[in-house]
């Protein structure tokens, strides 16, 4: 008889516990799929931005060296130095591109800063920034 009354008295807490467990299970599965979708979207945006910078540096290096690969003698030393630095930053960034790398956001800001600096040195209007935030 006591079991019957105990079960009635604990209905509310039992239902809360059951609802909590079901909610946690649902949250795990929906959170995982939402996280995957967001990660793919942000990863694509980041890859597109980095790809743009890499191609941009290669194009301007080719233009400024009159097609002579690796030559920086025909461009101003300041431009060549900035271009080499941006190229080095991009190469390092691509090699460290892993979620566990802690300086990913800081390195991206350095790349953007050097890109803008190089645009100003060349007198080129830089693309409108679609800032990614982490």
VMD Tcl script that builds the backbone (N, CA, C; Angstrom):
set m [mol new atoms 402]
animate dup $m
set s [atomselect $m all]
$s set {name element resname resid chain x y z} {
  {N N UNK 1 A 0.822 -1.186 0.000}
  {CA C UNK 1 A 0.000 0.000 0.000}
  {C C UNK 1 A 0.869 1.253 0.000}
  {N N UNK 2 A 1.983 1.193 0.726}
  {CA C UNK 2 A 2.873 2.348 0.758}
  {C C UNK 2 A 3.466 2.623 -0.620}
  {N N UNK 3 A 3.742 1.550 -1.383}
  {CA C UNK 3 A 4.291 1.723 -2.734}
  {C C UNK 3 A 3.348 2.513 -3.617}
  {N N UNK 4 A 2.064 2.277 -3.490}
  {CA C UNK 4 A 1.075 2.972 -4.301}
  {C C UNK 4 A 1.092 4.461 -4.000}
  {N N UNK 5 A 1.106 4.811 -2.732}
  {CA C UNK 5 A 1.131 6.229 -2.360}
  {C C UNK 5 A 2.475 6.884 -2.697}
  {N N UNK 6 A 3.576 6.140 -2.549}
  {CA C UNK 6 A 4.895 6.677 -2.902}
  {C C UNK 6 A 4.976 6.992 -4.389}
  {N N UNK 7 A 4.450 6.112 -5.207}
  {CA C UNK 7 A 4.500 6.342 -6.648}
  {C C UNK 7 A 3.655 7.555 -7.035}
  {N N UNK 8 A 2.530 7.777 -6.373}
  {CA C UNK 8 A 1.683 8.940 -6.642}
  {C C UNK 8 A 2.392 10.215 -6.188}
  {N N UNK 9 A 3.049 10.162 -5.053}
  {CA C UNK 9 A 3.741 11.334 -4.528}
  {C C UNK 9 A 4.950 11.720 -5.394}
  {N N UNK 10 A 5.569 10.760 -6.045}
  {CA C UNK 10 A 6.769 11.019 -6.832}
  {C C UNK 10 A 6.500 11.158 -8.330}
  {N N UNK 11 A 5.251 11.253 -8.730}
  {CA C UNK 11 A 4.907 11.350 -10.154}
  {C C UNK 11 A 5.554 12.593 -10.775}
  {N N UNK 12 A 5.450 13.702 -10.087}
  {CA C UNK 12 A 5.991 14.947 -10.652}
  {C C UNK 12 A 7.501 14.854 -10.860}
  {N N UNK 13 A 8.233 14.414 -9.873}
  {CA C UNK 13 A 9.695 14.332 -10.011}
  {C C UNK 13 A 10.086 13.256 -11.021}
  {N N UNK 14 A 9.338 12.150 -11.069}
  {CA C UNK 14 A 9.623 11.101 -12.060}
  {C C UNK 14 A 9.416 11.635 -13.475}
  {N N UNK 15 A 8.352 12.386 -13.674}
  {CA C UNK 15 A 8.075 12.950 -15.006}
  {C C UNK 15 A 9.130 14.004 -15.383}
  {N N UNK 16 A 9.557 14.781 -14.402}
  {CA C UNK 16 A 10.603 15.770 -14.669}
  {C C UNK 16 A 11.900 15.075 -15.071}
  {N N UNK 17 A 12.269 14.044 -14.366}
  {CA C UNK 17 A 13.488 13.297 -14.696}
  {C C UNK 17 A 13.390 12.646 -16.077}
  {N N UNK 18 A 12.245 12.062 -16.382}
  {CA C UNK 18 A 12.046 11.442 -17.698}
  {C C UNK 18 A 12.127 12.502 -18.802}
  {N N UNK 19 A 11.473 13.642 -18.592}
  {CA C UNK 19 A 11.514 14.734 -19.571}
  {C C UNK 19 A 12.921 15.284 -19.753}
  {N N UNK 20 A 13.662 15.382 -18.659}
  {CA C UNK 20 A 15.037 15.864 -18.716}
  {C C UNK 20 A 15.896 14.924 -19.562}
  {N N UNK 21 A 15.774 13.614 -19.313}
  {CA C UNK 21 A 16.563 12.630 -20.062}
  {C C UNK 21 A 16.210 12.650 -21.546}
  {N N UNK 22 A 14.917 12.727 -21.852}
  {CA C UNK 22 A 14.503 12.774 -23.260}
  {C C UNK 22 A 14.983 14.065 -23.927}
  {N N UNK 23 A 14.917 15.165 -23.201}
  {CA C UNK 23 A 15.385 16.451 -23.733}
  {C C UNK 23 A 16.879 16.458 -23.996}
  {N N UNK 24 A 17.642 15.857 -23.102}
  {CA C UNK 24 A 19.096 15.769 -23.290}
  {C C UNK 24 A 19.429 14.921 -24.514}
  {N N UNK 25 A 18.737 13.807 -24.680}
  {CA C UNK 25 A 18.985 12.944 -25.839}
  {C C UNK 25 A 18.653 13.676 -27.135}
  {N N UNK 26 A 17.530 14.366 -27.150}
  {CA C UNK 26 A 17.143 15.129 -28.348}
  {C C UNK 26 A 18.129 16.270 -28.600}
  {N N UNK 27 A 18.554 16.944 -27.554}
  {CA C UNK 27 A 19.501 18.046 -27.688}
  {C C UNK 27 A 20.840 17.595 -28.257}
  {N N UNK 28 A 21.288 16.428 -27.844}
  {CA C UNK 28 A 22.558 15.902 -28.378}
  {C C UNK 28 A 22.474 15.670 -29.870}
  {N N UNK 29 A 21.406 15.032 -30.318}
  {CA C UNK 29 A 21.306 14.722 -31.748}
  {C C UNK 29 A 21.066 15.970 -32.575}
  {N N UNK 30 A 20.185 16.855 -32.130}
  {CA C UNK 30 A 19.920 18.062 -32.917}
  {C C UNK 30 A 21.098 19.029 -32.839}
  {N N UNK 31 A 21.762 19.112 -31.697}
  {CA C UNK 31 A 22.930 19.981 -31.557}
  {C C UNK 31 A 24.078 19.511 -32.427}
  {N N UNK 32 A 24.239 18.217 -32.547}
  {CA C UNK 32 A 25.296 17.666 -33.383}
  {C C UNK 32 A 25.064 18.014 -34.848}
  {N N UNK 33 A 23.838 17.844 -35.320}
  {CA C UNK 33 A 23.566 18.137 -36.731}
  {C C UNK 33 A 23.628 19.642 -37.000}
  {N N UNK 34 A 23.137 20.461 -36.083}
  {CA C UNK 34 A 23.222 21.914 -36.262}
  {C C UNK 34 A 24.676 22.374 -36.231}
  {N N UNK 35 A 25.469 21.805 -35.344}
  {CA C UNK 35 A 26.887 22.145 -35.264}
  {C C UNK 35 A 27.626 21.751 -36.533}
  {N N UNK 36 A 27.293 20.602 -37.079}
  {CA C UNK 36 A 27.920 20.150 -38.318}
  {C C UNK 36 A 27.580 21.106 -39.463}
  {N N UNK 37 A 26.316 21.500 -39.566}
  {CA C UNK 37 A 25.903 22.424 -40.630}
  {C C UNK 37 A 26.608 23.772 -40.494}
  {N N UNK 38 A 26.672 24.293 -39.285}
  {CA C UNK 38 A 27.333 25.577 -39.064}
  {C C UNK 38 A 28.826 25.472 -39.353}
  {N N UNK 39 A 29.446 24.376 -38.927}
  {CA C UNK 39 A 30.867 24.162 -39.181}
  {C C UNK 39 A 31.172 24.090 -40.667}
  {N N UNK 40 A 30.334 23.404 -41.422}
  {CA C UNK 40 A 30.533 23.326 -42.871}
  {C C UNK 40 A 30.399 24.697 -43.524}
  {N N UNK 41 A 29.402 25.446 -43.091}
  {CA C UNK 41 A 29.180 26.772 -43.669}
  {C C UNK 41 A 30.359 27.700 -43.372}
  {N N UNK 42 A 30.761 27.772 -42.110}
  {CA C UNK 42 A 31.866 28.661 -41.728}
  {C C UNK 42 A 33.190 28.185 -42.338}
  {N N UNK 43 A 33.383 26.874 -42.408}
  {CA C UNK 43 A 34.586 26.338 -43.022}
  {C C UNK 43 A 34.673 26.692 -44.497}
  {N N UNK 44 A 33.544 26.633 -45.195}
  {CA C UNK 44 A 33.514 27.005 -46.606}
  {C C UNK 44 A 33.830 28.494 -46.774}
  {N N UNK 45 A 33.229 29.327 -45.929}
  {CA C UNK 45 A 33.498 30.769 -45.999}
  {C C UNK 45 A 34.974 31.067 -45.747}
  {N N UNK 46 A 35.536 30.422 -44.748}
  {CA C UNK 46 A 36.940 30.630 -44.407}
  {C C UNK 46 A 37.850 30.152 -45.535}
  {N N UNK 47 A 37.566 28.978 -46.075}
  {CA C UNK 47 A 38.349 28.451 -47.189}
  {C C UNK 47 A 38.276 29.344 -48.411}
  {N N UNK 48 A 37.105 29.894 -48.681}
  {CA C UNK 48 A 36.944 30.807 -49.815}
  {C C UNK 48 A 37.751 32.084 -49.610}
  {N N UNK 49 A 37.741 32.606 -48.408}
  {CA C UNK 49 A 38.485 33.827 -48.120}
  {C C UNK 49 A 39.988 33.599 -48.262}
  {N N UNK 50 A 40.488 32.519 -47.696}
  {CA C UNK 50 A 41.913 32.210 -47.775}
  {C C UNK 50 A 42.308 31.941 -49.229}
  {N N UNK 51 A 41.477 31.215 -49.950}
  {CA C UNK 51 A 41.738 30.949 -51.367}
  {C C UNK 51 A 41.811 32.229 -52.177}
  {N N UNK 52 A 40.942 33.184 -51.858}
  {CA C UNK 52 A 40.960 34.481 -52.538}
  {C C UNK 52 A 42.301 35.182 -52.313}
  {N N UNK 53 A 42.753 35.204 -51.064}
  {CA C UNK 53 A 44.020 35.871 -50.752}
  {C C UNK 53 A 45.199 35.199 -51.454}
  {N N UNK 54 A 45.223 33.871 -51.465}
  {CA C UNK 54 A 46.313 33.144 -52.117}
  {C C UNK 54 A 46.345 33.476 -53.606}
  {N N UNK 55 A 45.201 33.411 -54.266}
  {CA C UNK 55 A 45.142 33.716 -55.701}
  {C C UNK 55 A 45.487 35.180 -55.967}
  {N N UNK 56 A 45.049 36.064 -55.093}
  {CA C UNK 56 A 45.305 37.491 -55.248}
  {C C UNK 56 A 46.809 37.775 -55.187}
  {N N UNK 57 A 47.497 37.181 -54.213}
  {CA C UNK 57 A 48.946 37.373 -54.080}
  {C C UNK 57 A 49.659 36.820 -55.315}
  {N N UNK 58 A 49.262 35.633 -55.761}
  {CA C UNK 58 A 49.895 35.042 -56.935}
  {C C UNK 58 A 49.691 35.916 -58.172}
  {N N UNK 59 A 48.481 36.445 -58.343}
  {CA C UNK 59 A 48.188 37.290 -59.496}
  {C C UNK 59 A 49.038 38.559 -59.476}
  {N N UNK 60 A 49.068 39.252 -58.338}
  {CA C UNK 60 A 49.822 40.504 -58.272}
  {C C UNK 60 A 51.332 40.269 -58.360}
  {N N UNK 61 A 51.794 39.179 -57.833}
  {CA C UNK 61 A 53.222 38.862 -57.968}
  {C C UNK 61 A 53.558 38.663 -59.450}
  {N N UNK 62 A 52.686 37.972 -60.162}
  {CA C UNK 62 A 52.885 37.739 -61.589}
  {C C UNK 62 A 52.847 39.056 -62.369}
  {N N UNK 63 A 51.915 39.912 -62.044}
  {CA C UNK 63 A 51.801 41.213 -62.739}
  {C C UNK 63 A 53.030 42.074 -62.475}
  {N N UNK 64 A 53.437 42.154 -61.213}
  {CA C UNK 64 A 54.535 43.049 -60.839}
  {C C UNK 64 A 55.909 42.551 -61.269}
  {N N UNK 65 A 56.035 41.266 -61.512}
  {CA C UNK 65 A 57.338 40.740 -61.941}
  {C C UNK 65 A 57.372 40.505 -63.447}
  {N N UNK 66 A 56.354 40.977 -64.149}
  {CA C UNK 66 A 56.267 40.816 -65.606}
  {C C UNK 66 A 56.382 39.360 -66.028}
  {N N UNK 67 A 55.787 38.488 -65.236}
  {CA C UNK 67 A 55.767 37.086 -65.590}
  {C C UNK 67 A 57.011 36.320 -65.207}
  {N N UNK 68 A 57.983 36.940 -64.575}
  {CA C UNK 68 A 59.205 36.246 -64.167}
  {C C UNK 68 A 58.976 35.651 -62.776}
  {N N UNK 69 A 58.737 34.379 -62.744}
  {CA C UNK 69 A 58.396 33.704 -61.487}
  {C C UNK 69 A 59.487 33.863 -60.435}
  {N N UNK 70 A 59.066 34.227 -59.222}
  {CA C UNK 70 A 59.994 34.331 -58.102}
  {C C UNK 70 A 60.795 35.609 -58.055}
  {N N UNK 71 A 60.721 36.446 -59.060}
  {CA C UNK 71 A 61.512 37.673 -59.087}
  {C C UNK 71 A 60.750 38.799 -58.417}
  {N N UNK 72 A 61.390 39.464 -57.484}
  {CA C UNK 72 A 60.770 40.634 -56.840}
  {C C UNK 72 A 61.601 41.880 -57.130}
  {N N UNK 73 A 62.508 41.800 -58.093}
  {CA C UNK 73 A 63.419 42.915 -58.352}
  {C C UNK 73 A 62.735 44.074 -59.055}
  {N N UNK 74 A 61.650 43.822 -59.805}
  {CA C UNK 74 A 61.006 44.907 -60.537}
  {C C UNK 74 A 59.986 45.666 -59.710}
  {N N UNK 75 A 59.679 45.203 -58.516}
  {CA C UNK 75 A 58.718 45.908 -57.680}
  {C C UNK 75 A 59.448 46.648 -56.553}
  {N N UNK 76 A 58.735 47.601 -55.982}
  {CA C UNK 76 A 59.314 48.355 -54.876}
  {C C UNK 76 A 59.631 47.403 -53.723}
  {N N UNK 77 A 60.750 47.617 -53.041}
  {CA C UNK 77 A 61.140 46.698 -51.948}
  {C C UNK 77 A 60.073 46.576 -50.860}
  {N N UNK 78 A 59.410 47.682 -50.552}
  {CA C UNK 78 A 58.383 47.648 -49.504}
  {C C UNK 78 A 57.217 46.746 -49.927}
  {N N UNK 79 A 56.818 46.837 -51.186}
  {CA C UNK 79 A 55.723 46.004 -51.691}
  {C C UNK 79 A 56.145 44.538 -51.695}
  {N N UNK 80 A 57.364 44.274 -52.158}
  {CA C UNK 80 A 57.861 42.895 -52.178}
  {C C UNK 80 A 57.929 42.293 -50.798}
  {N N UNK 81 A 58.347 43.092 -49.823}
  {CA C UNK 81 A 58.461 42.611 -48.446}
  {C C UNK 81 A 57.074 42.284 -47.874}
  {N N UNK 82 A 56.119 43.174 -48.107}
  {CA C UNK 82 A 54.755 42.949 -47.612}
  {C C UNK 82 A 54.132 41.742 -48.300}
  {N N UNK 83 A 54.369 41.624 -49.612}
  {CA C UNK 83 A 53.821 40.501 -50.362}
  {C C UNK 83 A 54.425 39.179 -49.872}
  {N N UNK 84 A 55.722 39.159 -49.619}
  {CA C UNK 84 A 56.368 37.949 -49.095}
  {C C UNK 84 A 55.822 37.586 -47.716}
  {N N UNK 85 A 55.608 38.596 -46.884}
  {CA C UNK 85 A 55.070 38.361 -45.539}
  {C C UNK 85 A 53.655 37.788 -45.624}
  {N N UNK 86 A 52.814 38.352 -46.489}
  {CA C UNK 86 A 51.451 37.853 -46.649}
  {C C UNK 86 A 51.474 36.425 -47.186}
  {N N UNK 87 A 52.325 36.167 -48.136}
  {CA C UNK 87 A 52.454 34.821 -48.696}
  {C C UNK 87 A 52.882 33.830 -47.614}
  {N N UNK 88 A 53.829 34.213 -46.775}
  {CA C UNK 88 A 54.311 33.359 -45.686}
  {C C UNK 88 A 53.191 33.118 -44.659}
  {N N UNK 89 A 52.447 34.184 -44.325}
  {CA C UNK 89 A 51.328 34.032 -43.380}
  {C C UNK 89 A 50.278 33.063 -43.919}
  {N N UNK 90 A 49.981 33.174 -45.199}
  {CA C UNK 90 A 48.987 32.286 -45.810}
  {C C UNK 90 A 49.459 30.836 -45.788}
  {N N UNK 91 A 50.706 30.617 -46.117}
  {CA C UNK 91 A 51.259 29.264 -46.115}
  {C C UNK 91 A 51.222 28.666 -44.711}
  {N N UNK 92 A 51.620 29.445 -43.717}
  {CA C UNK 92 A 51.596 28.964 -42.332}
  {C C UNK 92 A 50.165 28.701 -41.868}
  {N N UNK 93 A 49.250 29.583 -42.253}
  {CA C UNK 93 A 47.857 29.440 -41.841}
  {C C UNK 93 A 47.267 28.140 -42.387}
  {N N UNK 94 A 47.530 27.887 -43.656}
  {CA C UNK 94 A 46.992 26.681 -44.284}
  {C C UNK 94 A 47.576 25.434 -43.628}
  {N N UNK 95 A 48.849 25.478 -43.273}
  {CA C UNK 95 A 49.469 24.304 -42.658}
  {C C UNK 95 A 48.985 24.073 -41.219}
  {N N UNK 96 A 48.496 25.116 -40.538}
  {CA C UNK 96 A 48.022 24.982 -39.158}
  {C C UNK 96 A 46.502 24.905 -39.057}
  {N N UNK 97 A 45.805 24.827 -40.169}
  {CA C UNK 97 A 44.358 24.911 -40.174}
  {C C UNK 97 A 43.724 23.679 -39.524}
  {N N UNK 98 A 43.608 23.722 -38.221}
  {CA C UNK 98 A 42.976 22.641 -37.454}
  {C C UNK 98 A 42.181 23.281 -36.320}
  {N N UNK 99 A 41.039 22.702 -35.963}
  {CA C UNK 99 A 40.219 23.290 -34.900}
  {C C UNK 99 A 40.953 23.459 -33.573}
  {N N UNK 100 A 41.957 22.633 -33.320}
  {CA C UNK 100 A 42.667 22.701 -32.047}
  {C C UNK 100 A 43.720 23.817 -32.017}
  {N N UNK 101 A 44.034 24.402 -33.175}
  {CA C UNK 101 A 45.053 25.459 -33.225}
  {C C UNK 101 A 44.480 26.727 -32.596}
  {N N UNK 102 A 45.113 27.214 -31.545}
  {CA C UNK 102 A 44.557 28.307 -30.745}
  {C C UNK 102 A 44.684 29.677 -31.396}
  {N N UNK 103 A 45.658 29.880 -32.274}
  {CA C UNK 103 A 45.893 31.202 -32.864}
  {C C UNK 103 A 45.205 31.374 -34.220}
  {N N UNK 104 A 44.259 30.524 -34.541}
  {CA C UNK 104 A 43.596 30.571 -35.835}
  {C C UNK 104 A 42.977 31.942 -36.105}
  {N N UNK 105 A 42.246 32.469 -35.144}
  {CA C UNK 105 A 41.603 33.777 -35.305}
  {C C UNK 105 A 42.609 34.915 -35.381}
  {N N UNK 106 A 43.655 34.861 -34.544}
  {CA C UNK 106 A 44.685 35.903 -34.554}
  {C C UNK 106 A 45.452 35.905 -35.874}
  {N N UNK 107 A 45.776 34.718 -36.365}
  {CA C UNK 107 A 46.503 34.618 -37.630}
  {C C UNK 107 A 45.645 35.124 -38.794}
  {N N UNK 108 A 44.343 34.856 -38.743}
  {CA C UNK 108 A 43.449 35.346 -39.786}
  {C C UNK 108 A 43.416 36.872 -39.787}
  {N N UNK 109 A 43.413 37.473 -38.621}
  {CA C UNK 109 A 43.442 38.935 -38.537}
  {C C UNK 109 A 44.756 39.495 -39.092}
  {N N UNK 110 A 45.871 38.814 -38.832}
  {CA C UNK 110 A 47.160 39.231 -39.405}
  {C C UNK 110 A 47.111 39.171 -40.923}
  {N N UNK 111 A 46.525 38.124 -41.467}
  {CA C UNK 111 A 46.410 37.985 -42.920}
  {C C UNK 111 A 45.575 39.117 -43.486}
  {N N UNK 112 A 44.442 39.395 -42.874}
  {CA C UNK 112 A 43.573 40.488 -43.352}
  {C C UNK 112 A 44.289 41.831 -43.285}
  {N N UNK 113 A 45.033 42.044 -42.218}
  {CA C UNK 113 A 45.765 43.307 -42.046}
  {C C UNK 113 A 46.831 43.465 -43.136}
  {N N UNK 114 A 47.585 42.411 -43.403}
  {CA C UNK 114 A 48.627 42.486 -44.433}
  {C C UNK 114 A 48.020 42.602 -45.837}
  {N N UNK 115 A 46.881 41.974 -46.047}
  {CA C UNK 115 A 46.178 42.108 -47.322}
  {C C UNK 115 A 45.775 43.566 -47.555}
  {N N UNK 116 A 45.180 44.191 -46.549}
  {CA C UNK 116 A 44.779 45.593 -46.670}
  {C C UNK 116 A 45.990 46.501 -46.856}
  {N N UNK 117 A 47.068 46.206 -46.140}
  {CA C UNK 117 A 48.291 46.989 -46.263}
  {C C UNK 117 A 48.833 46.893 -47.696}
  {N N UNK 118 A 48.843 45.694 -48.243}
  {CA C UNK 118 A 49.340 45.494 -49.599}
  {C C UNK 118 A 48.430 46.167 -50.621}
  {N N UNK 119 A 47.134 46.115 -50.393}
  {CA C UNK 119 A 46.201 46.823 -51.281}
  {C C UNK 119 A 46.506 48.319 -51.293}
  {N N UNK 120 A 46.724 48.893 -50.117}
  {CA C UNK 120 A 47.035 50.320 -50.028}
  {C C UNK 120 A 48.359 50.643 -50.710}
  {N N UNK 121 A 49.360 49.787 -50.549}
  {CA C UNK 121 A 50.654 50.014 -51.184}
  {C C UNK 121 A 50.545 49.944 -52.707}
  {N N UNK 122 A 49.671 49.070 -53.200}
  {CA C UNK 122 A 49.494 48.924 -54.644}
  {C C UNK 122 A 48.490 49.918 -55.218}
  {N N UNK 123 A 47.742 50.580 -54.341}
  {CA C UNK 123 A 46.707 51.506 -54.805}
  {C C UNK 123 A 45.482 50.791 -55.338}
  {N N UNK 124 A 45.224 49.604 -54.801}
  {CA C UNK 124 A 44.094 48.774 -55.222}
  {C C UNK 124 A 43.016 48.852 -54.161}
  {N N UNK 125 A 41.771 48.963 -54.599}
  {CA C UNK 125 A 40.657 48.964 -53.651}
  {C C UNK 125 A 40.421 47.524 -53.226}
  {N N UNK 126 A 40.497 47.276 -51.922}
  {CA C UNK 126 A 40.330 45.899 -51.449}
  {C C UNK 126 A 38.868 45.529 -51.384}
  {N N UNK 127 A 38.626 44.222 -51.476}
  {CA C UNK 127 A 37.245 43.729 -51.484}
  {C C UNK 127 A 36.564 44.030 -50.162}
  {N N UNK 128 A 35.249 44.156 -50.227}
  {CA C UNK 128 A 34.481 44.373 -49.016}
  {C C UNK 128 A 34.645 43.164 -48.114}
  {N N UNK 129 A 34.919 43.413 -46.872}
  {CA C UNK 129 A 35.245 42.338 -45.920}
  {C C UNK 129 A 33.992 41.685 -45.390}
  {N N UNK 130 A 33.931 40.370 -45.547}
  {CA C UNK 130 A 32.895 39.558 -44.927}
  {C C UNK 130 A 33.546 38.914 -43.713}
  {N N UNK 131 A 33.587 39.644 -42.616}
  {CA C UNK 131 A 34.341 39.201 -41.451}
  {C C UNK 131 A 33.770 37.924 -40.862}
  {N N UNK 132 A 34.659 36.971 -40.648}
  {CA C UNK 132 A 34.293 35.762 -39.935}
  {C C UNK 132 A 34.676 35.942 -38.479}
  {N N UNK 133 A 33.822 35.539 -37.613}
  {CA C UNK 133 A 34.115 35.650 -36.191}
  {C C UNK 133 A 34.117 34.263 -35.581}
  {N N UNK 134 A 34.982 34.064 -34.591}
  {CA C UNK 134 A 35.049 32.782 -33.894}
  {C C UNK 134 A 34.707 32.974 -32.452}
}
mol reanalyze $m
mol bondsrecalc $m
mol representation Tube
mol addrep $m
